Amino acid sequence: MGQDIRVVDNPQASRYEVLVDGALAGFAEYRLKREKIIFPHTEVNPEFEGQGLGSRLARAALDASRDAGLTVVPACPFIAAYIRRHPDYVELVAESYLASVRGDQP
């Protein structure tokens, strides 16, 4: 377990990246629109799946969004599901996306 796991913001690529021993293991793309951050896509490379890296990535991205005072638009199903499982992030979600994180049918 001596791996160095870090999540970093790569604003040039408009994404948060999770790195394992310096290697790109996955990313969460984002788009900034005024005071909102839109997460359209999250991906973990197949060789890194099953290690909880997607959850670490989502948590770091959502924590950074909270720290920046941004409203979250979880267009990505993974980010929406993460928020559903961690309701302390629901307060960040744009009103029009609350049904998706609560599991309501549109």
CNS distance restraints for C-alpha pairs under 8 A (distance, minus, plus):
assign (resid   3 and name CA) (resid  20 and name CA) 6.47 0.50 0.50
assign (resid   3 and name CA) (resid  21 and name CA) 5.92 0.50 0.50
assign (resid   4 and name CA) (resid  19 and name CA) 7.80 0.50 0.50
assign (resid   4 and name CA) (resid  20 and name CA) 5.62 0.50 0.50
assign (resid   4 and name CA) (resid  21 and name CA) 4.83 0.50 0.50
assign (resid   4 and name CA) (resid  22 and name CA) 7.55 0.50 0.50
assign (resid   5 and name CA) (resid  18 and name CA) 7.02 0.50 0.50
assign (resid   5 and name CA) (resid  19 and name CA) 5.60 0.50 0.50
assign (resid   5 and name CA) (resid  20 and name CA) 4.61 0.50 0.50
assign (resid   5 and name CA) (resid  21 and name CA) 6.34 0.50 0.50
assign (resid   5 and name CA) (resid  22 and name CA) 7.97 0.50 0.50
assign (resid   6 and name CA) (resid  18 and name CA) 5.65 0.50 0.50
assign (resid   6 and name CA) (resid  19 and name CA) 5.22 0.50 0.50
assign (resid   6 and name CA) (resid  20 and name CA) 6.71 0.50 0.50
assign (resid   7 and name CA) (resid  16 and name CA) 6.69 0.50 0.50
assign (resid   7 and name CA) (resid  17 and name CA) 5.45 0.50 0.50
assign (resid   7 and name CA) (resid  18 and name CA) 4.31 0.50 0.50
assign (resid   7 and name CA) (resid  19 and name CA) 6.20 0.50 0.50
assign (resid   7 and name CA) (resid  56 and name CA) 7.61 0.50 0.50
assign (resid   7 and name CA) (resid  57 and name CA) 6.20 0.50 0.50
assign (resid   7 and name CA) (resid  60 and name CA) 6.69 0.50 0.50
assign (resid   8 and name CA) (resid  16 and name CA) 5.60 0.50 0.50
assign (resid   8 and name CA) (resid  17 and name CA) 5.34 0.50 0.50
assign (resid   8 and name CA) (resid  18 and name CA) 6.51 0.50 0.50
assign (resid   8 and name CA) (resid  19 and name CA) 7.82 0.50 0.50
assign (resid   9 and name CA) (resid  14 and name CA) 7.90 0.50 0.50
assign (resid   9 and name CA) (resid  15 and name CA) 6.20 0.50 0.50
assign (resid   9 and name CA) (resid  16 and name CA) 4.42 0.50 0.50
assign (resid   9 and name CA) (resid  17 and name CA) 6.31 0.50 0.50
assign (resid  10 and name CA) (resid  14 and name CA) 6.03 0.50 0.50
assign (resid  10 and name CA) (resid  15 and name CA) 5.45 0.50 0.50
assign (resid  10 and name CA) (resid  16 and name CA) 5.77 0.50 0.50
assign (resid  10 and name CA) (resid  17 and name CA) 6.85 0.50 0.50
assign (resid  11 and name CA) (resid  15 and name CA) 6.25 0.50 0.50
assign (resid  11 and name CA) (resid  16 and name CA) 7.91 0.50 0.50
assign (resid  14 and name CA) (resid  29 and name CA) 5.90 0.50 0.50
assign (resid  14 and name CA) (resid  30 and name CA) 5.49 0.50 0.50
assign (resid  14 and name CA) (resid  31 and name CA) 6.54 0.50 0.50
assign (resid  15 and name CA) (resid  27 and name CA) 6.25 0.50 0.50
assign (resid  15 and name CA) (resid  28 and name CA) 5.31 0.50 0.50
assign (resid  15 and name CA) (resid  29 and name CA) 4.11 0.50 0.50
assign (resid  15 and name CA) (resid  30 and name CA) 5.37 0.50 0.50
assign (resid  16 and name CA) (resid  27 and name CA) 5.42 0.50 0.50
assign (resid  16 and name CA) (resid  28 and name CA) 5.14 0.50 0.50
assign (resid  16 and name CA) (resid  29 and name CA) 6.47 0.50 0.50
assign (resid  16 and name CA) (resid  30 and name CA) 7.76 0.50 0.50
assign (resid  16 and name CA) (resid  57 and name CA) 7.22 0.50 0.50
assign (resid  16 and name CA) (resid  61 and name CA) 6.51 0.50 0.50
assign (resid  17 and name CA) (resid  24 and name CA) 6.87 0.50 0.50
assign (resid  17 and name CA) (resid  25 and name CA) 7.52 0.50 0.50
assign (resid  17 and name CA) (resid  26 and name CA) 5.80 0.50 0.50
assign (resid  17 and name CA) (resid  27 and name CA) 4.26 0.50 0.50
assign (resid  17 and name CA) (resid  28 and name CA) 6.54 0.50 0.50
assign (resid  17 and name CA) (resid  57 and name CA) 7.11 0.50 0.50
assign (resid  18 and name CA) (resid  24 and name CA) 6.20 0.50 0.50
assign (resid  18 and name CA) (resid  25 and name CA) 5.62 0.50 0.50
assign (resid  18 and name CA) (resid  26 and name CA) 5.33 0.50 0.50
assign (resid  18 and name CA) (resid  27 and name CA) 6.04 0.50 0.50
assign (resid  18 and name CA) (resid  53 and name CA) 7.07 0.50 0.50
assign (resid  18 and name CA) (resid  56 and name CA) 7.90 0.50 0.50
assign (resid  18 and name CA) (resid  57 and name CA) 5.99 0.50 0.50
assign (resid  19 and name CA) (resid  23 and name CA) 5.18 0.50 0.50
assign (resid  19 and name CA) (resid  24 and name CA) 4.67 0.50 0.50
assign (resid  19 and name CA) (resid  25 and name CA) 5.39 0.50 0.50
assign (resid  19 and name CA) (resid  26 and name CA) 7.27 0.50 0.50
assign (resid  20 and name CA) (resid  24 and name CA) 6.56 0.50 0.50
assign (resid  20 and name CA) (resid  25 and name CA) 6.20 0.50 0.50
assign (resid  25 and name CA) (resid  44 and name CA) 5.87 0.50 0.50
assign (resid  25 and name CA) (resid  45 and name CA) 5.49 0.50 0.50
assign (resid  25 and name CA) (resid  48 and name CA) 6.04 0.50 0.50
assign (resid  25 and name CA) (resid  53 and name CA) 7.87 0.50 0.50
assign (resid  26 and name CA) (resid  42 and name CA) 7.56 0.50 0.50
assign (resid  26 and name CA) (resid  43 and name CA) 5.35 0.50 0.50
assign (resid  26 and name CA) (resid  44 and name CA) 3.98 0.50 0.50
assign (resid  26 and name CA) (resid  45 and name CA) 5.57 0.50 0.50
assign (resid  26 and name CA) (resid  53 and name CA) 7.74 0.50 0.50
assign (resid  26 and name CA) (resid  54 and name CA) 7.38 0.50 0.50
assign (resid  27 and name CA) (resid  42 and name CA) 5.71 0.50 0.50
assign (resid  27 and name CA) (resid  43 and name CA) 5.50 0.50 0.50
assign (resid  27 and name CA) (resid  44 and name CA) 6.53 0.50 0.50
assign (resid  27 and name CA) (resid  57 and name CA) 7.24 0.50 0.50
assign (resid  28 and name CA) (resid  39 and name CA) 6.86 0.50 0.50
assign (resid  28 and name CA) (resid  40 and name CA) 7.93 0.50 0.50
assign (resid  28 and name CA) (resid  41 and name CA) 5.87 0.50 0.50
assign (resid  28 and name CA) (resid  42 and name CA) 4.16 0.50 0.50
assign (resid  28 and name CA) (resid  43 and name CA) 6.46 0.50 0.50
assign (resid  28 and name CA) (resid  57 and name CA) 7.19 0.50 0.50
assign (resid  28 and name CA) (resid  58 and name CA) 7.45 0.50 0.50
assign (resid  28 and name CA) (resid  61 and name CA) 7.78 0.50 0.50
assign (resid  29 and name CA) (resid  39 and name CA) 5.83 0.50 0.50
assign (resid  29 and name CA) (resid  40 and name CA) 6.25 0.50 0.50
assign (resid  29 and name CA) (resid  41 and name CA) 5.45 0.50 0.50
assign (resid  29 and name CA) (resid  42 and name CA) 6.22 0.50 0.50
assign (resid  30 and name CA) (resid  37 and name CA) 6.39 0.50 0.50
assign (resid  30 and name CA) (resid  38 and name CA) 5.33 0.50 0.50
assign (resid  30 and name CA) (resid  39 and name CA) 4.58 0.50 0.50
assign (resid  30 and name CA) (resid  40 and name CA) 6.36 0.50 0.50
assign (resid  30 and name CA) (resid  41 and name CA) 7.63 0.50 0.50
assign (resid  31 and name CA) (resid  37 and name CA) 5.69 0.50 0.50
assign (resid  31 and name CA) (resid  38 and name CA) 5.04 0.50 0.50
assign (resid  31 and name CA) (resid  39 and name CA) 6.69 0.50 0.50
assign (resid  31 and name CA) (resid  40 and name CA) 7.89 0.50 0.50
assign (resid  32 and name CA) (resid  36 and name CA) 5.89 0.50 0.50
assign (resid  32 and name CA) (resid  37 and name CA) 4.67 0.50 0.50
assign (resid  32 and name CA) (resid  38 and name CA) 6.37 0.50 0.50
assign (resid  33 and name CA) (resid  37 and name CA) 6.27 0.50 0.50
assign (resid  33 and name CA) (resid  38 and name CA) 7.59 0.50 0.50
assign (resid  35 and name CA) (resid  69 and name CA) 7.51 0.50 0.50
assign (resid  35 and name CA) (resid  70 and name CA) 5.22 0.50 0.50
assign (resid  35 and name CA) (resid  71 and name CA) 6.30 0.50 0.50
assign (resid  36 and name CA) (resid  70 and name CA) 5.14 0.50 0.50
assign (resid  36 and name CA) (resid  71 and name CA) 4.61 0.50 0.50
assign (resid  36 and name CA) (resid  72 and name CA) 5.86 0.50 0.50
assign (resid  36 and name CA) (resid  73 and name CA) 6.98 0.50 0.50
assign (resid  37 and name CA) (resid  65 and name CA) 7.29 0.50 0.50
assign (resid  37 and name CA) (resid  70 and name CA) 6.22 0.50 0.50
assign (resid  37 and name CA) (resid  71 and name CA) 6.18 0.50 0.50
assign (resid  37 and name CA) (resid  72 and name CA) 5.15 0.50 0.50
assign (resid  37 and name CA) (resid  73 and name CA) 6.07 0.50 0.50
assign (resid  38 and name CA) (resid  72 and name CA) 6.07 0.50 0.50
assign (resid  38 and name CA) (resid  73 and name CA) 4.55 0.50 0.50
assign (resid  38 and name CA) (resid  74 and name CA) 6.23 0.50 0.50
assign (resid  38 and name CA) (resid  75 and name CA) 6.66 0.50 0.50
assign (resid  39 and name CA) (resid  72 and name CA) 7.58 0.50 0.50
assign (resid  39 and name CA) (resid  73 and name CA) 6.17 0.50 0.50
assign (resid  39 and name CA) (resid  74 and name CA) 5.27 0.50 0.50
assign (resid  39 and name CA) (resid  75 and name CA) 5.58 0.50 0.50
assign (resid  39 and name CA) (resid  76 and name CA) 5.72 0.50 0.50
assign (resid  39 and name CA) (resid  79 and name CA) 7.30 0.50 0.50
assign (resid  40 and name CA) (resid  74 and name CA) 6.96 0.50 0.50
assign (resid  40 and name CA) (resid  75 and name CA) 4.84 0.50 0.50
assign (resid  40 and name CA) (resid  76 and name CA) 4.61 0.50 0.50
assign (resid  41 and name CA) (resid  75 and name CA) 7.46 0.50 0.50
assign (resid  41 and name CA) (resid  76 and name CA) 4.95 0.50 0.50
assign (resid  41 and name CA) (resid  77 and name CA) 7.93 0.50 0.50
assign (resid  41 and name CA) (resid  78 and name CA) 7.94 0.50 0.50
assign (resid  42 and name CA) (resid  54 and name CA) 7.89 0.50 0.50
assign (resid  42 and name CA) (resid  76 and name CA) 6.65 0.50 0.50
assign (resid  42 and name CA) (resid  78 and name CA) 6.67 0.50 0.50
assign (resid  42 and name CA) (resid  79 and name CA) 7.42 0.50 0.50
assign (resid  43 and name CA) (resid  54 and name CA) 7.52 0.50 0.50
assign (resid  44 and name CA) (resid  48 and name CA) 6.52 0.50 0.50
assign (resid  44 and name CA) (resid  49 and name CA) 6.18 0.50 0.50
assign (resid  44 and name CA) (resid  53 and name CA) 7.38 0.50 0.50
assign (resid  44 and name CA) (resid  54 and name CA) 6.31 0.50 0.50
assign (resid  45 and name CA) (resid  49 and name CA) 6.53 0.50 0.50
assign (resid  48 and name CA) (resid  53 and name CA) 7.47 0.50 0.50
assign (resid  49 and name CA) (resid  53 and name CA) 7.27 0.50 0.50
assign (resid  49 and name CA) (resid  54 and name CA) 7.96 0.50 0.50
assign (resid  52 and name CA) (resid  56 and name CA) 6.44 0.50 0.50
assign (resid  53 and name CA) (resid  57 and name CA) 6.05 0.50 0.50
assign (resid  54 and name CA) (resid  58 and name CA) 6.12 0.50 0.50
assign (resid  55 and name CA) (resid  59 and name CA) 6.02 0.50 0.50
assign (resid  55 and name CA) (resid  82 and name CA) 7.15 0.50 0.50
assign (resid  56 and name CA) (resid  60 and name CA) 6.13 0.50 0.50
assign (resid  57 and name CA) (resid  61 and name CA) 6.14 0.50 0.50
assign (resid  58 and name CA) (resid  62 and name CA) 6.03 0.50 0.50
assign (resid  58 and name CA) (resid  79 and name CA) 6.30 0.50 0.50
assign (resid  58 and name CA) (resid  82 and name CA) 7.07 0.50 0.50
assign (resid  59 and name CA) (resid  63 and name CA) 5.96 0.50 0.50
assign (resid  60 and name CA) (resid  64 and name CA) 6.08 0.50 0.50
assign (resid  61 and name CA) (resid  65 and name CA) 6.16 0.50 0.50
assign (resid  62 and name CA) (resid  66 and name CA) 6.14 0.50 0.50
assign (resid  62 and name CA) (resid  72 and name CA) 7.86 0.50 0.50
assign (resid  62 and name CA) (resid  89 and name CA) 7.37 0.50 0.50
assign (resid  63 and name CA) (resid  67 and name CA) 6.14 0.50 0.50
assign (resid  64 and name CA) (resid  68 and name CA) 6.15 0.50 0.50
assign (resid  65 and name CA) (resid  69 and name CA) 6.21 0.50 0.50
assign (resid  65 and name CA) (resid  70 and name CA) 5.20 0.50 0.50
assign (resid  65 and name CA) (resid  71 and name CA) 7.34 0.50 0.50
assign (resid  65 and name CA) (resid  72 and name CA) 7.22 0.50 0.50
assign (resid  66 and name CA) (resid  70 and name CA) 5.97 0.50 0.50
assign (resid  66 and name CA) (resid  71 and name CA) 7.76 0.50 0.50
assign (resid  66 and name CA) (resid  92 and name CA) 6.86 0.50 0.50
assign (resid  70 and name CA) (resid  92 and name CA) 7.32 0.50 0.50
assign (resid  71 and name CA) (resid  92 and name CA) 5.21 0.50 0.50
assign (resid  71 and name CA) (resid  93 and name CA) 5.78 0.50 0.50
assign (resid  71 and name CA) (resid  94 and name CA) 5.75 0.50 0.50
assign (resid  72 and name CA) (resid  92 and name CA) 5.48 0.50 0.50
assign (resid  72 and name CA) (resid  93 and name CA) 4.64 0.50 0.50
assign (resid  72 and name CA) (resid  94 and name CA) 5.71 0.50 0.50
assign (resid  73 and name CA) (resid  93 and name CA) 5.98 0.50 0.50
assign (resid  73 and name CA) (resid  94 and name CA) 5.63 0.50 0.50
assign (resid  73 and name CA) (resid  97 and name CA) 6.55 0.50 0.50
assign (resid  74 and name CA) (resid  79 and name CA) 5.67 0.50 0.50
assign (resid  74 and name CA) (resid  80 and name CA) 5.18 0.50 0.50
assign (resid  74 and name CA) (resid  93 and name CA) 7.26 0.50 0.50
assign (resid  74 and name CA) (resid  97 and name CA) 6.97 0.50 0.50
assign (resid  75 and name CA) (resid  79 and name CA) 7.60 0.50 0.50
assign (resid  75 and name CA) (resid  80 and name CA) 7.14 0.50 0.50
assign (resid  76 and name CA) (resid  80 and name CA) 6.29 0.50 0.50
assign (resid  77 and name CA) (resid  81 and name CA) 6.00 0.50 0.50
assign (resid  78 and name CA) (resid  82 and name CA) 6.11 0.50 0.50
assign (resid  79 and name CA) (resid  83 and name CA) 6.26 0.50 0.50
assign (resid  80 and name CA) (resid  84 and name CA) 6.21 0.50 0.50
assign (resid  80 and name CA) (resid 100 and name CA) 6.60 0.50 0.50
assign (resid  80 and name CA) (resid 101 and name CA) 5.04 0.50 0.50
assign (resid  81 and name CA) (resid  85 and name CA) 6.30 0.50 0.50
assign (resid  81 and name CA) (resid 101 and name CA) 6.33 0.50 0.50
assign (resid  82 and name CA) (resid  86 and name CA) 6.15 0.50 0.50
assign (resid  83 and name CA) (resid  87 and name CA) 5.78 0.50 0.50
assign (resid  83 and name CA) (resid  88 and name CA) 7.72 0.50 0.50
assign (resid  83 and name CA) (resid  89 and name CA) 5.72 0.50 0.50
assign (resid  83 and name CA) (resid  90 and name CA) 6.25 0.50 0.50
assign (resid  83 and name CA) (resid 101 and name CA) 6.18 0.50 0.50
assign (resid  84 and name CA) (resid  90 and name CA) 7.57 0.50 0.50
assign (resid  84 and name CA) (resid 101 and name CA) 4.93 0.50 0.50
assign (resid  84 and name CA) (resid 102 and name CA) 5.90 0.50 0.50
assign (resid  84 and name CA) (resid 103 and name CA) 7.43 0.50 0.50
assign (resid  86 and name CA) (resid  90 and name CA) 7.80 0.50 0.50
assign (resid  89 and name CA) (resid  93 and name CA) 7.33 0.50 0.50
assign (resid  90 and name CA) (resid  98 and name CA) 7.51 0.50 0.50
assign (resid  90 and name CA) (resid 101 and name CA) 7.49 0.50 0.50
assign (resid  93 and name CA) (resid  97 and name CA) 6.49 0.50 0.50
assign (resid  93 and name CA) (resid  98 and name CA) 6.30 0.50 0.50
assign (resid  94 and name CA) (resid  98 and name CA) 6.64 0.50 0.50
assign (resid  97 and name CA) (resid 101 and name CA) 6.82 0.50 0.50
assign (resid  98 and name CA) (resid 102 and name CA) 6.14 0.50 0.50
assign (resid  99 and name CA) (resid 103 and name CA) 6.01 0.50 0.50
assign (resid  99 and name CA) (resid 104 and name CA) 4.86 0.50 0.50
assign (resid  99 and name CA) (resid 105 and name CA) 6.98 0.50 0.50
assign (resid  99 and name CA) (resid 106 and name CA) 6.87 0.50 0.50
assign (resid 100 and name CA) (resid 104 and name CA) 6.07 0.50 0.50
assign (resid 100 and name CA) (resid 105 and name CA) 7.45 0.50 0.50
assign (resid 100 and name CA) (resid 106 and name CA) 7.54 0.50 0.50
